[in-house]
Amino acid sequence: MDITIMNYQHPSLTIDSKRVSYSDPCFVIAEACDNHMGDIHVAMDMIRLAKLAGADAIKFQHHIPDEEMLPDVPMSTNFDEPLYDFLKKNALSFEDHAKLKAYSDQIGIIYLCTPFSLAAAIELSKLDLPAYKIGSGEMTDIPSLVRIAELGKPLIISTGMSTFDEIERTYRSLSNRSIPISLLNCVSEYPPLYSDINLNVIPKMIEKFSKSVIGHSDHTPDLYTSFAAVTLGARIIEKHVIIDKRTPGPDQSVSIDFQELASLVSGIRKIEAASGSVKKVHKKEEEIRRWAFRSIVSVVDINDGDLINDSMIWSKRPGTGIPSYLMDQVVGKTAKRKIPKNTLIAFTDIE
């Protein structure tokens, strides 16, 4: 893998046993969000399916509703009921998270979680998670972020709904602390307009926030922008997942199923394998090159002693004779023998 990045600080972070940097494979997070609808058995199925799909991590959300919001928070169009009420019914408990992490450890996939309050982060610290994922809504909450950073784990921070100045403020507040951070390009629309995604922000973030590994949190209902983000340098891809797209919920319209997740992981690995920067004749090309390139061929019968002009010869396959780019070195030469029509010409045939 060789994806060229404008990278001055060579930042990296380690999530469990996986190193994430601009020279390592892209880290793929399956964002389970609240698509389990409060059912821990569904959540466990999501963990298993994410592992089978090849994701590096499965991520859930830890909500303590009374710590993160007032009961009458305004609704956005992706909710059919007030968010406070939805979370009261469907949020996983800390005990649920403990069981889900244990299951993730058992089957070999990294367990991540988003704390939506400082209290939630402190609870999650008991599980010794390898990193905390911070949602876009908390990106500007500097007091909470500073306290969460003191828990000593890497922070992966989405940047939806934010300006460069706001991201810069958070970056300055965290980048000189003892924990590594990653910033994820993101548009917090459910689902977003493609014209709002602005993927070319990713290289700008790589240059501007050089101490942070840049990734992309994608809310589109398909895979195209995630693939494009990888080619632009994103080293973390976060994608919402759901077992059945008919399941109602606030993240339904931005979620892919697990078959699509497998296609996403496979596609990213193919893009990485294809992202080298060396131009050479490869081993598998050599055999094709022999027949596919053009050589100089007689297009009429040429007699011994004829002065060869450009009406007597042209280029045809295979490429095993005099290369066609040397035609000027053949025109004007004299044939040393009879050369039948449609014959590869050799330098020994002319003088």
For each residue, the residues with C-beta under 8 A, 3 or more apart:
1: 23 25 272 273 275 276
2: 275 276 277 278
3: 22 230 231 233 272 275
4: 277
5: 22 206 233
6: 203 206 207 233
7: 10 11 22 206 210
8: 210
9: 210 211
10: 7 21 22 23
11: 7 21 22 180 210 211 212 213
12: 19 20 21 24 180 213
13: 19 20 21 131 154 180 181 182 213
14: 17 18 19 20 130 154 180
15: 18 20 27 56 57 110 112 130 131 154
16: 110 130
17: 14
18: 14 15 24 27 56 110
19: 12 13 14 24
20: 12 13 14 15 24 27 182 213 235 236
21: 10 11 12 13 24 213 235
22: 3 5 7 10 11 206 213 233 235
23: 1 10
24: 12 18 19 20 21 27 235
25: 1 269 272
26: 230 234 235 236 237 268 272
27: 15 18 20 24 56 57 215 235 236 237
28: 54 55 56 57 236 237 239 264 265 268
29: 55 56 57 58 59 112 133 156 236 237 238 239
30: 46 50 53 55 57 58 59 239 241 261
31: 59 217 238 239 240 241
32: 35 36 43 46 47 50 58 59 60 241
33: 60 61 240 250 251 255
34: 37 38 61 86 87 90 91 249 250 251
35: 32 42 46 240 241 242 243 247 249 251 252 255
36: 32 39 40 42 43 46 60 90 92
37: 34 42 90 247 249
38: 34 89 90 91 92
39: 36 42 43
40: 36 43 44 92 96 99 100
41: 44 45
42: 35 36 37 39 45 46 243
43: 32 36 39 40 46 47 60 92 96 100
44: 40 41 47 48 100 103
45: 41 42 48 49 243
46: 30 32 35 36 42 43 49 50 58 241 243 258
47: 32 43 44 50 51 58 100 103 104 107 109 111
48: 44 45 51 52 107
49: 45 46 52 53 241 243 258 261
50: 30 32 46 47 53 55 57 58 109 241 258 261
51: 47 48 54 55 58 107 108 109
52: 48 49 258 262
53: 30 49 50 258 259 261 262 264 265
54: 28 51 261 262 265 266 269
55: 28 29 30 50 51 58 109 261 265
56: 15 18 27 28 29 109 110
57: 15 27 28 29 30 50 109 110 111 112
58: 29 30 32 46 47 50 51 55 104 109 110 111 112
59: 29 30 31 32 111 112 113 114 133 238
60: 32 33 36 43 92 97 100 111 112 113 114
61: 33 34 91 92 113 114 116 135
62: 91 92 94 97 113 114 115 116 120 121 123 124
63: 68 87 91 92 116 120
64: 67 68 91 116 117 119 120 123
65: 68 69 84 87 88 91
66: 69
67: 64 116 117 118 119 120
68: 63 64 65 116 117 120
69: 65 66 73 83 84
70: 73 84
71: 82 84
72: 82 84
73: 69 70 82 83 84
74:
75: 79 81 82 83
76: 79 190
77: 190
78: 190 250 251 253 254
79: 75 76 82 83 86 250
80: 248
81: 75 85 86
82: 71 72 73 75 79 85 86
83: 69 73 75 79 86 87 250
84: 65 69 70 71 72 73 87 88
85: 81 82 88 89
86: 34 79 81 82 83 89 90 250
87: 34 63 65 83 84 90 91
88: 65 84 85 91
89: 38 85 86
90: 34 36 37 38 86 87 249
91: 34 38 61 62 63 64 65 87 88
92: 36 38 40 43 60 61 62 63 96 97 100
93: 96 97
94: 62 97 98 123 124 126
95: 98 99
96: 40 43 92 93 99 100
97: 60 62 92 93 94 100 101 113 124 127
98: 94 95 101 102 126 127
99: 40 95 96 102 103
100: 40 43 44 47 60 92 96 97 103 104 111
101: 97 98 104 105 111 127 129
102: 98 99 105 106
103: 44 47 99 100 106 107
104: 47 58 100 101 107 109 110 111
105: 101 102 108 111
106: 102 103
107: 47 48 51 103 104
108: 51 105
109: 47 50 51 55 56 57 58 104
110: 15 16 18 56 57 58 104 130
111: 47 57 58 59 60 100 101 104 105 127 129
112: 15 29 57 58 59 60 129 130 131 132 133 156
113: 59 60 61 62 97 124 127 129 132 133
114: 59 60 61 62 132 133 134 135
115: 62 118 120 121 123 124 132 134 148
116: 61 62 63 64 67 68 120 135 137 138
117: 64 67 68 120 121 144
118: 67 115 121 122 144 147 148
119: 64 67 122 123
120: 62 63 64 67 68 115 116 117 123 124
121: 62 115 117 118 124 125 132 144 147 148 151
122: 118 119 125 151
123: 62 64 94 115 119 120 126
124: 62 94 97 113 115 120 121 127 129 132
125: 121 122 128 129 151 153
126: 94 98 123
127: 97 98 101 111 113 124
128: 125
129: 101 111 112 113 124 125 132 153
130: 14 15 16 110 112 153 154
131: 13 15 112 153 154 155 156
132: 112 113 114 115 121 124 129 148 151 153 154 155 156
133: 29 59 112 113 114 155 156 157 158 238
134: 114 115 138 139 145 148 155 156 157 158
135: 61 114 116 138 139 158
136: 139 158 159 160 161 162 186 188 217
137: 116 161 188
138: 116 134 135 141 144 145
139: 134 135 136 145 157 158 159 160 161 162 166 167 170
140: 162 166 169 170
141: 138 144 145
142: 145 146 169 170 173
143: 146 147
144: 117 118 121 138 141 147 148
145: 134 138 139 141 142 148 149 155 157 170 173 174
146: 142 143 149 150 173 174 177
147: 118 121 143 144 150 151
148: 115 118 121 132 134 144 145 151 155
149: 145 146 152 155 174 177 179
150: 146 147
151: 121 122 125 132 147 148
152: 149 178 179
153: 125 129 130 131 132 179
154: 13 14 15 130 131 132 179 180 181 182
155: 131 132 133 134 145 148 149 174 179 180 181 182
156: 29 112 131 132 133 134 181 182 184 215 236 238
157: 133 134 139 145 170 181 182 183 184
158: 133 134 135 136 139 184 186 188 217 238
159: 136 139 162 167 183 184 185 186
160: 136 139 186 187 188 217 219
161: 136 137 139 188
162: 136 139 140 159 166 167
163: 166 167
164: 167 168 208
165: 168 169
166: 139 140 162 163 169 170
167: 139 159 162 163 164 170 171 183 205 209
168: 164 165 171 172 208 209
169: 140 142 165 166 172 173
170: 139 140 142 145 157 166 167 173 174
171: 167 168 174 175 181 183 209 211 212
172: 168 169 175 176
173: 142 145 146 169 170
174: 145 146 149 155 170 171 177 179 181
175: 171 172 181 209 211 212
176: 172
177: 146 149 174
178: 152
179: 149 152 153 154 155 174
180: 11 12 13 14 154 155 212 213
181: 13 154 155 156 157 171 174 175 211 212 213
182: 13 20 154 155 156 157 212 213 214 215 235 236
183: 157 159 167 171 205 209 212 213 214 215
184: 156 157 158 159 214 215 216 217 234 236 238
185: 159 199 201 202 205 214 215 216 217 229 234
186: 136 158 159 160 216 217 218 219
187: 160 192 196 197 198 219
188: 136 137 158 160 161 192 219
189: 192 193 196 219
190: 76 77 78 219 250 251 253 254
191: 219 220 221 253 254
192: 187 188 189 196 197 219 220
193: 189 196 197
194: 197 220 225
195:
196: 187 189 192 193
197: 187 192 193 194 220 225
198: 187 201
199: 185 202 216 225 228 229 232
200: 203 204 232
201: 185 198 204 205
202: 185 199 205 206 214 216 229 232 233 234
203: 6 200 206 207 232 233
204: 200 201 207 208
205: 167 183 185 201 202 208 209 212 214
206: 5 6 7 22 202 203 209 210 214 233
207: 6 203 204 210
208: 164 168 204 205
209: 167 168 171 175 183 205 206 212 214
210: 7 8 9 11 206 207
211: 9 11 171 175 181
212: 11 171 175 180 181 182 183 205 209
213: 11 12 13 20 21 22 180 181 182 183 235 236
214: 182 183 184 185 202 205 206 209 233 234 235
215: 27 156 182 183 184 185 229 234 235 236 237 238
216: 184 185 186 199 202 225 226 229 230 234 236 237 238
217: 31 136 158 160 184 185 186 237 238
218: 186 225 226 229 237 238 239
219: 160 186 187 188 189 190 191 192 240 254
220: 191 192 194 197 224 225 226 254
221: 191 253 254 255 256
222: 225 256 260
223: 226 227 256 260 263 264 267
224: 220 227 228
225: 194 197 199 216 218 220 222 228 229
226: 216 218 220 223 229 230 237 239 264 268
227: 223 224 230 231 264 267 268 271
228: 199 224 225 231 232
229: 185 199 202 215 216 218 225 226 232 234 237
230: 3 26 216 226 227 233 234 237 268 271 272
231: 3 227 228 271 275
232: 199 200 202 203 228 229
233: 3 5 6 22 202 203 206 214 230
234: 26 184 185 202 214 215 216 229 230 237
235: 20 21 22 24 26 27 182 213 214 215
236: 20 26 27 28 29 156 182 184 213 215 216
237: 26 27 28 29 215 216 217 218 226 229 230 234 264 268
238: 29 31 59 133 156 158 184 215 216 217 218
239: 28 29 30 31 218 226 256 261 264
240: 31 33 35 219 251 254 255 256
241: 30 31 32 35 46 49 50 255 256 257 258 261
242: 35 245 247 249 251 252 255 256 257
243: 35 42 45 46 49 247 257 258
244: 247 257
245: 242 252 255 257
246:
247: 35 37 242 243 244 252
248: 80 252
249: 34 35 37 90 242 252
250: 33 34 78 79 83 86 190
251: 33 34 35 78 190 240 242 254 255
252: 35 242 245 247 248 249 255
253: 78 190 191 221
254: 78 190 191 219 220 221 240 251
255: 33 35 221 240 241 242 245 251 252
256: 221 222 223 239 240 241 242 260 261 264
257: 241 242 243 244 245 260 261
258: 46 49 50 52 53 241 243 261 262
259: 53 262 263
260: 222 223 256 257 263 264
261: 30 49 50 53 54 55 239 241 256 257 258 264 265
262: 52 53 54 258 259 265 266
263: 223 259 260 266 267
264: 28 53 223 226 227 237 239 256 260 261 267 268
265: 28 53 54 55 261 262 268 269
266: 54 262 263 269 270
267: 223 227 263 264 270 271
268: 26 28 226 227 230 237 264 265 271 272
269: 25 54 265 266 272 273
270: 266 267 273 274
271: 227 230 231 267 268 274 275
272: 1 3 25 26 230 268 269 275
273: 1 269 270
274: 270 271
275: 1 2 3 231 271 272
276: 1 2
277: 2 4
278: 2
279:
280:
281: 285 286 289
282: 285 286
283: 286
284: 287 288
285: 281 282 288 289
286: 281 282 283 289 290
287: 284 290 291
288: 284 285 291 292
289: 281 285 286 292 293 319
290: 286 287 293 318 319 320
291: 287 288 317 318 319 320
292: 288 289 317 318 319
293: 289 290 317 318 319 323 324
294: 315 316 317 319 323 324
295: 315 316 317 318 319 320 321 322 323 324 344 345
296: 313 314 315 321 322 323 324 326 327 330 344 345
297: 313 314 315 316 321 342 343 344 345
298: 301 302 312 313 339 340 341 342 343 345
299: 311 312 313 314 341 342
300: 311 312 341
301: 298 338 339 340 341
302: 298 306 308 312 335 338 339
303: 306 335 338
304: 335 336 337 338
305: 334 335
306: 302 303 312 334 335
307: 332 333 334
308: 302 312 313 330 331 332 333 334 335 350
309: 312 331 332
310: 313 327 331
311: 299 300
312: 298 299 300 302 306 308 309
313: 296 297 298 299 308 310 327 330 331 345
314: 296 297 299
315: 294 295 296 297 324 327
316: 294 295 297 342
317: 291 292 293 294 295
318: 290 291 292 293 295 321 344
319: 289 290 291 292 293 294 295 323
320: 290 291 295 344
321: 295 296 297 318 344 345 346
322: 295 296 326 329 330 344 345 346 347
323: 293 294 295 296 319 326
324: 293 294 295 296 315 327
325:
326: 296 322 323 329 330
327: 296 310 313 315 324 330 331
328: 331
329: 322 326 333
330: 296 308 313 322 326 327 333 345 350
331: 308 309 310 313 327 328
332: 307 308 309
333: 307 308 329 330 350 351
334: 305 306 307 308 350 351
335: 302 303 304 305 306 308 338 339 349 350
336: 304 348 349 350 351
337: 304 349
338: 301 302 303 304 335
339: 298 301 302 335 343 345 349
340: 298 301 343
341: 298 299 300 301
342: 297 298 299 316
343: 297 298 339 340
344: 295 296 297 318 320 321 322
345: 295 296 297 298 313 321 322 330 339 349 350
346: 321 322 349
347: 322 350
348: 336
349: 335 336 337 339 345 346
350: 308 330 333 334 335 336 345 347
351: 333 334 336
